[in-house]
């Protein structure tokens, strides 16, 4: 009888541990999926930028430095996004992506501010369409980042909470990094991308 009780307790403990493990795996997969949604929108953004620069190139021929700054910032952000996509939640990758995205946002802000001085560029149909798509994509990135951060917070709460933290350590679950704004005050000043 004692052996049966001990066996039942062991089975219950194993099932309990398995449920904690499965919940942690599920939460980790949710935040990885959340980052995949960010990645889709970032790739769309990165694909729009060369078209935007090509459209502006004819009008801003003597502003070559600004155009090169945008392309270099785009390439840096693209590379950082690739590294972050390989390890969503990794602190170094998320910080590098955040920094690269801040640089890209700054370069785009400079391009749009400069383009205000060129009425023909502002009136260009392609430029207006690209800026509209970029603005829409920026909104989608913000929503995807919010969903990712919500999932990371839920995962991190479980990893740090008792008794899940015991099993998280045992099974190698580590805290995930939020995708934070590099410069929150500056980023909240959304660049005007309307050419109307």
Kinemage of the C-alpha trace (Angstrom):
@kinemage 1
@onewidth
@group {chain A} dominant
@subgroup {mainchain}
@vectorlist {calphas} color= white
{ca unk a 1} P 0.000 0.000 0.000
{ca unk a 2} L 2.825 2.422 0.867
{ca unk a 3} L 4.520 1.658 -2.444
{ca unk a 4} L 1.306 2.456 -4.273
{ca unk a 5} L 0.963 5.796 -2.475
{ca unk a 6} L 4.604 6.693 -3.186
{ca unk a 7} L 4.171 5.712 -6.839
{ca unk a 8} L 1.010 7.846 -7.086
{ca unk a 9} L 2.798 10.843 -5.538
{ca unk a 10} L 5.732 10.411 -7.955
{ca unk a 11} L 3.354 10.208 -10.924
{ca unk a 12} L 1.503 13.332 -9.762
{ca unk a 13} L 4.801 15.215 -9.327
{ca unk a 14} L 5.971 14.139 -12.786
{ca unk a 15} L 2.694 15.242 -14.365
{ca unk a 16} L 2.912 18.552 -12.516
{ca unk a 17} L 6.511 19.086 -13.708
{ca unk a 18} L 5.499 18.156 -17.257
{ca unk a 19} L 2.651 20.666 -17.205
{ca unk a 20} L 5.007 23.434 -16.035
{ca unk a 21} L 7.527 22.489 -18.712
{ca unk a 22} L 4.853 22.441 -21.418
{ca unk a 23} L 3.502 25.823 -20.289
{ca unk a 24} L 7.010 27.332 -20.479
{ca unk a 25} L 7.532 25.862 -23.954
{ca unk a 26} L 4.170 27.248 -25.064
{ca unk a 27} L 4.980 30.721 -23.749
{ca unk a 28} L 8.435 30.667 -25.347
{ca unk a 29} L 6.882 29.704 -28.676
{ca unk a 30} L 4.350 32.527 -28.349
{ca unk a 31} L 7.018 35.185 -27.920
{ca unk a 32} L 9.061 33.680 -30.765
{ca unk a 33} L 5.970 33.843 -32.960
{ca unk a 34} L 5.474 37.419 -31.794
{ca unk a 35} L 8.963 38.270 -32.972
{ca unk a 36} L 8.299 36.534 -36.281
{ca unk a 37} L 5.394 38.961 -36.782
{ca unk a 38} L 7.738 41.890 -36.109
{ca unk a 39} L 10.253 40.393 -38.526
{ca unk a 40} L 7.656 40.219 -41.319
{ca unk a 41} L 6.827 43.902 -40.902
{ca unk a 42} L 10.483 44.932 -40.618
{ca unk a 43} L 11.290 43.105 -43.855
{ca unk a 44} L 8.430 44.920 -45.532
{ca unk a 45} L 9.828 48.183 -44.217
{ca unk a 46} L 13.333 47.326 -45.408
{ca unk a 47} L 11.967 46.471 -48.859
{ca unk a 48} L 10.174 49.824 -49.129
{ca unk a 49} L 13.195 51.932 -48.234
{ca unk a 50} L 15.296 51.307 -51.394
{ca unk a 51} L 12.248 52.220 -53.523
{ca unk a 52} L 11.785 55.376 -51.491
{ca unk a 53} L 15.447 56.321 -51.925
{ca unk a 54} L 15.332 55.578 -55.678
{ca unk a 55} L 12.294 57.804 -56.049
{ca unk a 56} L 13.948 60.609 -54.103
{ca unk a 57} L 17.315 60.191 -55.829
{ca unk a 58} L 16.386 62.186 -58.919
{ca unk a 59} L 15.127 65.109 -56.872
{ca unk a 60} L 17.822 65.011 -54.207
{ca unk a 61} L 20.841 64.354 -56.418
{ca unk a 62} L 23.004 66.824 -54.509
{ca unk a 63} L 21.860 65.333 -51.178
{ca unk a 64} L 23.731 62.100 -51.796
{ca unk a 65} L 25.018 61.934 -48.211
{ca unk a 66} L 21.474 61.769 -46.813
{ca unk a 67} L 20.470 59.060 -49.273
{ca unk a 68} L 23.570 57.012 -48.419
{ca unk a 69} L 22.844 57.471 -44.709
{ca unk a 70} L 19.350 56.016 -45.196
{ca unk a 71} L 20.632 53.041 -47.196
{ca unk a 72} L 23.446 52.328 -44.702
{ca unk a 73} L 21.021 52.576 -41.771
{ca unk a 74} L 18.619 50.243 -43.590
{ca unk a 75} L 21.386 47.691 -44.205
{ca unk a 76} L 22.502 47.850 -40.567
{ca unk a 77} L 18.938 47.383 -39.331
{ca unk a 78} L 18.365 44.534 -41.802
{ca unk a 79} L 21.460 42.711 -40.502
{ca unk a 80} L 20.440 43.297 -36.873
{ca unk a 81} L 16.938 41.987 -37.598
{ca unk a 82} L 18.444 38.842 -39.108
{ca unk a 83} L 20.489 38.211 -35.976
{ca unk a 84} L 17.496 38.899 -33.746
{ca unk a 85} L 15.327 36.535 -35.799
{ca unk a 86} L 17.832 33.750 -35.117
{ca unk a 87} L 17.559 34.283 -31.354
{ca unk a 88} L 14.318 36.087 -30.421
{ca unk a 89} L 14.473 37.236 -26.840
{ca unk a 90} L 18.286 37.272 -26.708
{ca unk a 91} L 19.305 40.432 -24.842
{ca unk a 92} L 22.243 41.386 -27.073
{ca unk a 93} L 20.300 40.750 -30.287
{ca unk a 94} L 17.289 42.768 -29.106
{ca unk a 95} L 19.460 45.678 -27.988
{ca unk a 96} L 21.361 45.665 -31.281
{ca unk a 97} L 18.089 45.617 -33.232
{ca unk a 98} L 16.645 48.410 -31.117
{ca unk a 99} L 19.731 50.547 -31.688
{ca unk a 100} L 19.782 49.855 -35.437
{ca unk a 101} L 16.077 50.658 -35.738
{ca unk a 102} L 16.614 53.952 -33.909
{ca unk a 103} L 19.376 54.814 -36.394
{ca unk a 104} L 17.117 53.946 -39.318
{ca unk a 105} L 14.245 56.003 -37.922
{ca unk a 106} L 16.593 58.956 -37.513
{ca unk a 107} L 17.857 58.629 -41.086
{ca unk a 108} L 14.300 58.406 -42.445
{ca unk a 109} L 13.263 61.432 -40.408
{ca unk a 110} L 16.152 63.353 -41.947
{ca unk a 111} L 15.151 62.224 -45.446
{ca unk a 112} L 11.529 63.251 -44.977
{ca unk a 113} L 12.519 66.588 -43.447
{ca unk a 114} L 14.827 67.244 -46.383
{ca unk a 115} L 12.179 66.248 -48.909
{ca unk a 116} L 9.840 68.919 -47.543
{ca unk a 117} L 12.037 71.476 -49.313
{ca unk a 118} L 11.328 69.870 -52.719
{ca unk a 119} L 7.715 70.502 -53.844
{ca unk a 120} L 8.108 68.285 -56.927
{ca unk a 121} L 9.224 65.389 -54.744
{ca unk a 122} L 6.369 65.972 -52.299
{ca unk a 123} L 3.897 65.867 -55.203
{ca unk a 124} L 5.418 62.747 -56.779
{ca unk a 125} L 2.737 60.025 -56.822
{ca unk a 126} L 5.227 57.202 -56.218
{ca unk a 127} L 6.761 59.050 -53.272
{ca unk a 128} L 3.323 59.679 -51.779
{ca unk a 129} L 2.359 56.018 -52.185
{ca unk a 130} L 5.638 54.765 -50.699
{ca unk a 131} L 5.373 57.126 -47.742
{ca unk a 132} L 1.802 55.931 -47.138
{ca unk a 133} L 2.933 52.292 -47.196
{ca unk a 134} L 5.866 53.087 -44.913
{ca unk a 135} L 3.573 54.854 -42.457
{ca unk a 136} L 1.199 51.878 -42.455
{ca unk a 137} L 4.112 49.491 -41.943
{ca unk a 138} L 5.416 51.584 -39.037
{ca unk a 139} L 2.039 51.170 -37.333
{ca unk a 140} L 2.097 47.414 -37.925
{ca unk a 141} L 5.618 47.213 -36.477
{ca unk a 142} L 4.434 49.058 -33.371
{ca unk a 143} L 1.496 46.695 -32.873
{ca unk a 144} L 3.658 43.622 -33.473
{ca unk a 145} L 6.278 44.923 -31.021
{ca unk a 146} L 3.574 45.432 -28.398
{ca unk a 147} L 2.286 41.865 -28.866
{ca unk a 148} L 5.850 40.501 -28.704
{ca unk a 149} L 6.602 42.437 -25.517
{ca unk a 150} L 3.344 41.238 -23.929
{ca unk a 151} L 4.303 37.629 -24.682
{ca unk a 152} L 7.842 38.143 -23.372
{ca unk a 153} L 6.495 39.642 -20.171
{ca unk a 154} L 4.161 36.692 -19.614
{ca unk a 155} L 7.010 34.240 -20.294
{ca unk a 156} L 9.420 36.109 -17.991
{ca unk a 157} L 6.816 36.234 -15.225
{ca unk a 158} L 6.473 32.458 -15.368
{ca unk a 159} L 10.248 31.923 -15.485
{ca unk a 160} L 10.671 34.088 -12.382
{ca unk a 161} L 7.630 32.834 -10.435
{ca unk a 162} L 7.658 29.993 -7.933
{ca unk a 163} L 7.486 27.021 -8.563
{ca unk a 164} L 7.985 27.507 -12.313
{ca unk a 165} L 11.384 29.116 -11.694
{ca unk a 166} L 12.719 25.835 -10.296
{ca unk a 167} L 11.807 23.960 -13.441
{ca unk a 168} L 12.824 26.860 -15.693
{ca unk a 169} L 16.344 26.689 -14.241
{ca unk a 170} L 16.362 22.919 -14.430
{ca unk a 171} L 15.326 22.878 -18.098
{ca unk a 172} L 17.424 25.856 -19.225
{ca unk a 173} L 14.711 28.463 -19.744
{ca unk a 174} L 16.199 31.939 -19.428
{ca unk a 175} L 14.609 35.358 -19.384
{ca unk a 176} L 13.786 36.870 -22.758
{ca unk a 177} L 14.556 40.479 -23.637
{ca unk a 178} L 11.860 42.989 -24.480
{ca unk a 179} L 12.181 44.899 -27.739
{ca unk a 180} L 12.323 48.349 -26.235
{ca unk a 181} L 12.567 51.740 -27.850
{ca unk a 182} L 16.175 52.917 -28.093
{ca unk a 183} L 15.155 56.519 -27.520
{ca unk a 184} L 11.518 56.499 -26.383
{ca unk a 185} L 11.137 60.293 -26.239
{ca unk a 186} L 12.483 60.733 -29.774
{ca unk a 187} L 10.530 57.816 -31.238
{ca unk a 188} L 7.261 59.105 -29.826
{ca unk a 189} L 7.811 62.150 -32.029
{ca unk a 190} L 6.625 60.210 -35.057
{ca unk a 191} L 8.171 61.498 -38.263
{ca unk a 192} L 5.685 63.044 -40.620
{ca unk a 193} L 5.737 60.918 -43.736
{ca unk a 194} L 2.823 62.529 -45.524
{ca unk a 195} L 3.571 64.217 -48.828
{ca unk a 196} L 0.120 65.627 -49.375
